[in-house]
Amino acid sequence: MERMSSAAADRRARRSHDGRAWVWWLIAAVLLIIVAITAWVGVRGMLAAKELRQALPVASTIQSAVIGGDSAGAAAGVAQLRDHADRAHALTSDPVWRLAEKAPWAGPNLRALSGVSASAAAIADNGLDAVASLSGKLSADTFRVKGGAIDVAPLVAAAPALAKADAAMESGARISRSVSTRGVIAPLAGAVADYKSKIAEVSTFTDAASKAATLLPGMLGDSGPRTYLVLVLNNAELRSSGGIPGSVVHVTADHGRVTFDGQYSGGSFGPYDSPITKLTGPTNELFGEITGEYMQDVTLTPRFDQSAKLAAAMWQQRFGQQVSGVVSLDPVALKYILKATGPVTVAPGTPAATELTAQNVVRSLLSDVYSRFSQPQQQDAFFDAASASIFAKLAEGKFAPQTMLGAFARIGDEHRLNVWSSEPKERATLAETTLSGGPAKSGPGEQRFGVYLADGTGSKMDYYLHTKVALGQPVCSTVGPLYVLQVTLTNGLTAQQAAKLPAYVSGDGTYGVSVGTIRTQVSTYGSPDVEFGNAVTATGAAEPVKFVKDGDRSVAQYVVDLKPGQSSTVRLVYNPKKGKSGRIAADITPQINPVSVTKRTFACDEVVK
């Protein structure tokens, strides 16, 4: 009996030992698998990172080859870049890698690396051949005026390739936008942010290039003559789109050749007894019927499509001519253009003769002119002569194409150029760009607001206005997520300086404000995804904030009076609609002085009454 009990105990001990051994073997196997996966993923991750690092200089090589017309070099670069991107994608997309992406700590880092690799592969596989095919066919010289005209044939030929390249870039940009850096180690997070920023920048460029190739041939008269009004805006008297139309130029574009048919002062149109055409939306409530009664006031509304239709109607009423489109730009845009054309002489051989350069054109047109000429008619004549001289040089092709393309890129980025076409298809394409004017359009993953300023007098005091805008998204436990838009305006003059200004500039106390006071109407447009919450006046709003709905936008509007040296700060608080969010951004009326835009954190007591 004892022997049987002893044998049973031995069997139980062996089973227990065998069980423990099995557990330890299982643990060892799991650890071995984890080590193997870690090694596998670690090695492949390092190899993928190496491939992506090697791809960066190749991208620069391709760019240089395309610009330089080196077709063979561009093709070789594309093949090399595709190899790097595809290998990086393959290294970060196998089943083992996908399994490791679910790990708590390593997962976010692995997903970030695989996301960037997938973005690079999407671009390399689908769009780079199209880019390489443009080598030697499309460059800055394509936009050079030859024989008085721009040859639009290369643009027509390039349009399909640019569309393909743009589609690939947008695909890559869309993938990159989905890459999260939450929980990602700082070095990798920084690299991902840099990649996303660069891809967004290039995607913006290819989008603009593709749209230009689609729009420009037709708008330059490839299929028949087109006529346009060019509104040269005066930012010394602000309007939402930049300034009052000081000069109105009529031009004709025919098979790439642009001719100037006539030029008139903006002040010579109107006033009309009632708006020249019906004002759409709540324009009358926000900006008044004068928007449609004076050419100088058509840009009060940020909706440039409405401004353009009003200007075109005023032109037709006066001359009986319909126009194909309306374009606006301001003297700061002319400054950038003069960097490409070089100096231009205005009114040569007369007492008003002036050499305009990139360094002095803004001061000459928006400040010095009021000291030199006491009569508004003389000021308008000089403004018109300056615009005509610059446009004539452009029409003759006397400019550096590469510099000019850079100038127009900057002009577009700063919203100093607006374009409207009477052709529905062209309007639809323009509506996808910043060239169509406000209200501000939100890009992917953002909520973009509009801050539009308008002079509240008839003076030219906005030459001295300084604007700062601060954006933030505080989270207050009592009210939930918020968007905050803080607008600070400052009168940069001293009382002594204001007293010395010409009456035409200062207003001479005839507009209901004292000499040297800047009166500004501020209209802030929220994105379609927000509703206005409240306004907090830190300093100096002259009137209570009023709230108006303009289509799908919540608008807050108020007026500020600033004596010399004074500042005003108003915080406007918006609530996001349910399920709507994104980084906050803003478009602001282009002005003479640089506008400061910053991101900051707002405390709850700063934004909640």
Secondary structure as UniProt FT lines:
FT   HELIX           2..68
FT   HELIX           71..91
FT   HELIX           95..100
FT   TURN            101..102
FT   TURN            104..105
FT   HELIX           106..126
FT   HELIX           128..133
FT   TURN            134..137
FT   HELIX           140..143
FT   TURN            147..148
FT   HELIX           153..177
FT   TURN            182..183
FT   HELIX           186..219
FT   TURN            220..223
FT   STRAND          226..234
FT   TURN            235..236
FT   TURN            240..241
FT   STRAND          244..254
FT   TURN            255..256
FT   STRAND          257..265
FT   HELIX           266..268
FT   TURN            281..282
FT   HELIX           283..287
FT   HELIX           289..292
FT   HELIX           295..300
FT   HELIX           304..319
FT   STRAND          325..329
FT   HELIX           331..341
FT   STRAND          344..346
FT   TURN            348..349
FT   TURN            351..352
FT   STRAND          354..356
FT   TURN            358..360
FT   HELIX           361..363
FT   HELIX           364..368
FT   HELIX           369..372
FT   HELIX           376..395
FT   TURN            396..397
FT   HELIX           401..413
FT   TURN            414..415
FT   STRAND          417..421
FT   HELIX           424..430
FT   TURN            431..432
FT   HELIX           434..436
FT   TURN            444..445
FT   STRAND          446..455
FT   HELIX           461..464
FT   STRAND          465..472
FT   STRAND          475..476
FT   TURN            477..479
FT   STRAND          480..481
FT   STRAND          483..491
FT   HELIX           495..499
FT   HELIX           503..506
FT   TURN            508..511
FT   TURN            515..516
FT   STRAND          518..525
FT   TURN            528..529
FT   STRAND          530..539
FT   STRAND          546..550
FT   TURN            551..552
FT   STRAND          553..562
FT   TURN            564..565
FT   STRAND          567..576
FT   TURN            578..579
FT   STRAND          583..588
FT   STRAND          596..599
FT   HELIX           604..607
//
